[in-house]
Amino acid sequence: MKAILQDTYGSPDALRLDDVDKPEVRDDDVLVRVQAAGVDAGVWHLMAGKPYLLRLFGFGLRAPKVRIRGRDLAGTVAAVGRNVTRFRPGDEVFGTSLEGSYAEYTRTGEDRLEPKPANLTFGQAAAVPVSACAALHGLRDAGRLRQGQHVLIIGAGGGVGTFAVQLAKAFGAIVTGVCSTAKAELVRSTGADHVIDYTREDFAHGGHRYDLILDIAGNNPLKRLRRALAPEGTLVIAGGEGGGRILGGVDRQLRASLLSMFTRQRMLGLMSAERPEDLRDLRELIEAGKLTPVVDQAYPLVEAPEAIRRLHAGQARGKLVVTL
C-alpha cells in the first residue's frame, strides 16, 4: 500500500510517499481502508521529535517508532480480528489509528473507533477525533464548564478552537474568541458572541474577567492570562509553543499547576486522549446539528507534507485533512 513514511525526525522534507506492507490483522484488530485523515499539531510534533521530552514518552529517542504519520482517520472497515464484536467489513467509521493514518490502510482497535456520523463526509469526519476531543476535555472535563459562564478561547480559529467555540455554545456559555484578523469572520460564524482580534486588541486589558480561559497552543505568559481570569476562575492550557527544545510548552503547564496551589484561581495543563465515550458524545452532537467540523482544505496523500507545513505556519482556518 501507499503511505507517508518517515525514518528520521525533522521537517516535512523528512516525509516521503512510498510503498509499505499492508498491516496484518490480529485477533483484536480492525483494519480500516482510510478515506481521509486529519492534520493536527501533534502530527508536527511527532514528525519533528520536539520537544525532546516527547521522545521519552515512548515515541522513539533517535527516530520515530511509528514510521507512518497521522492519527485521525475516517474510512471503511476492511477486515476485523476474531475478537472484534462492534464492527464488520463495510462499516463506515471514524477515530484514531495505532500505526499511522496517512496510508491506504491502517490497523487500530475497536475501542478507538465509532460509527461515522451519518451527516458528515469522510473528510469532515476525519477532522473530528483528536481536535474535538481536546476541545471537549478542555471545556467539560478540565474546565468544568457550566451554563451561563463567560469563556475566553484563545486560538479560536484553529482546529481545536473552532470545535471549542461550538461546544462552549452548545453547553450554554457566553463565548469570546481570540484570533487573527484573517480568522475573525470564521470565528463569528462558529457562534462566538464576541471576537477579539489579537493584532488590534489585548484580551488582558479592558477590565473583563472570564470564568474559564482555554488557551490553545499559545505562548501567553501566565501573568497575562491571570489578568483576564476571574478571581476564582479556571485556566486550561491545551498544548503550547515556545519553552525551548527540551520542554516546549510543558514548562508553562507545570508552572500553572504549581501556582494553582497558592491561589484561588484554578490553573492546569490539558492532557487529552480520544476515549470511546467522547467519540460517542461528539457523534451525537454532530448528528443533532450542534457541532460541525470546519475543514479549510483537503490535500491528496502525496501532499501531506505541505498540509503539515501550512498547519505549523498557523495558516489553517479550522482543520486541514488528507484525502485518499
N, C-alpha and C positions, 0 to 999 in steps of 0.2 A: 504494500500500500504506500501511498504518498504521505509524507509527514514533514513538518518543520522540525528539524533536528538541531541540536546544539551540543558540542563536545567540550567547549571551554566557556568560562564566564567572560562576559564582555558586552559590547554594544550590539544593536540589531544586526551589525555586519557579521556577528558570530553565528547567526542563524542561516540555515540553508534548507531548501526543499530537496528531499531525497527519498529513495526507496528504503523501506524497512519492513520486517516481517509483521504480518497481522498478529495481534495479540492472541494467545491461546486462552480458551475459556475453561476455567477451573470450576469446581463444584459450586462456589458461592458467587461466581462472576456473572455480570451482564455485559455482553458485547454490543456496543451501540454503533450504528452507522451514523457518523456525525454529519449533520446538515449545516450546522452553524456553531460557532464558538465565540465566547465573549473575550474582550480585551480589558484588563483591569490593571491597576497599579502593581498588584502582586506579581503579575507576569513580568513586568520590567525588573522588579527587584530580584526575582529568581533568575532572570536572564543575566543581570549584571553581577549577581552574587553580593549585592550591597543592600544594607550594611553588612559588614563581615559577621556580625552577631548571628545573622540569618543562617550562615553556613554551619553553625554549631547546633542548630535545631534539626539536624539530620538531612539537610538538603545537599550535602557534599562539601568537603573542605576545599579541595583543589579544583573540582569540576562538578557540574550538576549530576546528581544521582539519576534523576529522571531526564532523559535526553530530549523528550518531546515537550514543547511549551504548551501553555493553555490549561485552564481549569474548567471554566464554564462550558456547558455543552447543551445542545438540543439536537435530537435526532430520532432515529427509529431503531428499536431493538432488533438486532440481527440474530442473536443466539443467547441462550441462558444456560447456566450450570444446573445440575440436577437438584440442588438445594434451593434454588430460587423459586418463590411461590407468587410474587406480586406481579411479575411481568412475563410476557411471552413474545416471541418474534412477531414483528409488525406493530407493536405498541409504539406510540409517539411519546417521547419522554423529554424531560429537561432536568438538569442537575449538575454535578461535578464529576470530573474524571480522576482516576487513580494514577494514570500514566501519561497524561497529557492529551489535550483535546484538539490541538492543531494537527489533525490527522484524519484520514478517511474512516478509520475505525478506532475505538478506544475501549479499554476494559475498565469497569467500575463495579461497585457493589449496589445491590438493590436498595440499601438504606441511603444511598446518595442520589436517588432518582425519585421523581414524581411524574405522574401523567402530565403531558404538556397542556397548558391552559388552552381550551378549545378556541378562544377568540384571539390567539396570538399566532403569528407566523413563526417558523423555526428561528429566523433571525432575531425577532423580538424576544422569544423565549430564552435564547442563549444569553441575552443581556441581563437576565434576572439574577441567577443564583448568588454569585459572590457579592455583587454590589448591593442588591436589595436586602440580602441577609445582614450585611454590615449596617445598613441604614436601620433595619428593624431592630437589631440588637442595640445600636446606639441610642435609639429613641425609647423603645419599650422596655428593654431589659436593663441596660446600664443606666439610662436616663430616667426611667420610671415616669415617663410622660403621663400627665393627667389632662383631662379635658379642660379647656379654658386657659391653660398655661401659655405664656409667651415664650416662643422658641426662636433662637437665632441659629441659622445653619450657615456655616462658613464653608464655601466651596459648593454652593447650591447649584451651580451649573454643570457639574461633572457627573460621572456615572453614579456614584453613591448619592451625591447631592440631589439629583433630580428625583430619585426614589424617596429620599428623606423628606423633601418638601411635600410630596404627595401623601406619604404615610402620616406625617405630622398633621396634615389637614384631615385625613381620614380618622385620626384619633381625637379630633376636636380642638387642636391647638391653634393659636394665633401665630402665624409664621412670618419671620423676616429672613430673607435670603441674602447672602453676601456673595457677589460675583463680579466679574469684569463687565465693562460696557458691552462687549460683544455678546454676552450671555444674558443680559438683563431681561430682554423680552422673553427669552426661553423660560427663565425662572418665573416670570409672571404667569406664563401660560401653564405652568405646572401647578399653579394655585397659590403661590406666595401672596400673603396680604400686603407685604411691604418688601421692597428690594433696595439694597444698599450697593451702589457701585463703588467698590473699594478704591478705584482710581480717582474718585471725586470726594468721597466722604469716609470718615473714620468711624467704624461701628462703636469704638470705645469712647467716643465723645458725643455729647448731645444729651447726656443725662438718663437715657433709657436703660433699664436693667431687665435682664431676661431670667426667667425661671430655669431654663435649660439652654445651654450652648452646646451644639455639636460641631466640633472643629475637625474638618475632613482634610487630611493630607496637607495641613498648614504648617507654618513655622512662626506663628504669633507667640511672642513672649507671654509667659503665664501672668505677669503683672498686668499686661494689657487686656488679656482675656478676663481677668478677675474684675477689672473696672467695669465691664459690661455685664457682669454676673450679679444676680440678686444676692443679698446677704446670706440667704440660705438656699441659694440656687445650686444647680448641678452642671459641671463642665465635663463633657465626654470628649476625649481626644482620640479620633479614629485615624490611625496611621500618622504620617508626618514626614516632613522633608527636613533636610539640614541635620545638624548634630554630628557631622563627621562621618568618615567611612566605617568606623567600628560600630557605633550605636545608632546612627541615623537619627530618627525622631524618637527612638525609645527612651532616651535620656529625659526628654521633656515629659513623657508619660510617667516615668518613675518619680521625677521631682514633683509632679502634680499629686500623685498618690501620697507621697510623704508629707507634702504641705497640707493635704486634706486632713491629716491627723490633728492639726493645730488651728483649725478654723472651722466656722460653721458652714462654709462653702464646701460642697462635696465635689471632689475632682478625681478623675480616674481615666486610665487608658483603656481602650477597647481592644479586646482580642476576640475576633469574630470567627465563627465557624458556620457551616451550612448544614444545620440539623434537619432531619426529615420533617419534623413538626413545623419548622419555619417555612420550608418549601410548600407545605400544605396550606399554611396560613396565607402565604403570598399568592398561591394559586387561587384561593377563594376570593381574595381582594381583587385580583386581576379579573376573574370571571364575573365579579359583581360590578365591574366598571369603576372601581375606586383607585386602581393603580394601573398605569400604562407605561411600559418601558419607552424611554426616549432614545432612539437609535439615530445617531448622527450620520454614520456612513458604514457601508459594508465593503469589505475588501476580499478579493479571492485569496485562496490559501497561499499562493506564491507571494502575495503582497503583505503577508502577516508582519514581517519586519517593519514595513512602512507604517502600518497601523500602530505598532508599539512605539515607534519613533514619534508619531504625531500625538499619541496619548501623553508621553513623557514631556513633550513640549508644552502641554497644557492647552492644546488647541481643540480638544474634543468637546463638543456640546452634547452632554449626555454620554451615551455609550457608543463605542465602536465595536463592530463584530467582524468575524472572519467567516465567510461562507464557502461551502464545498459543493 
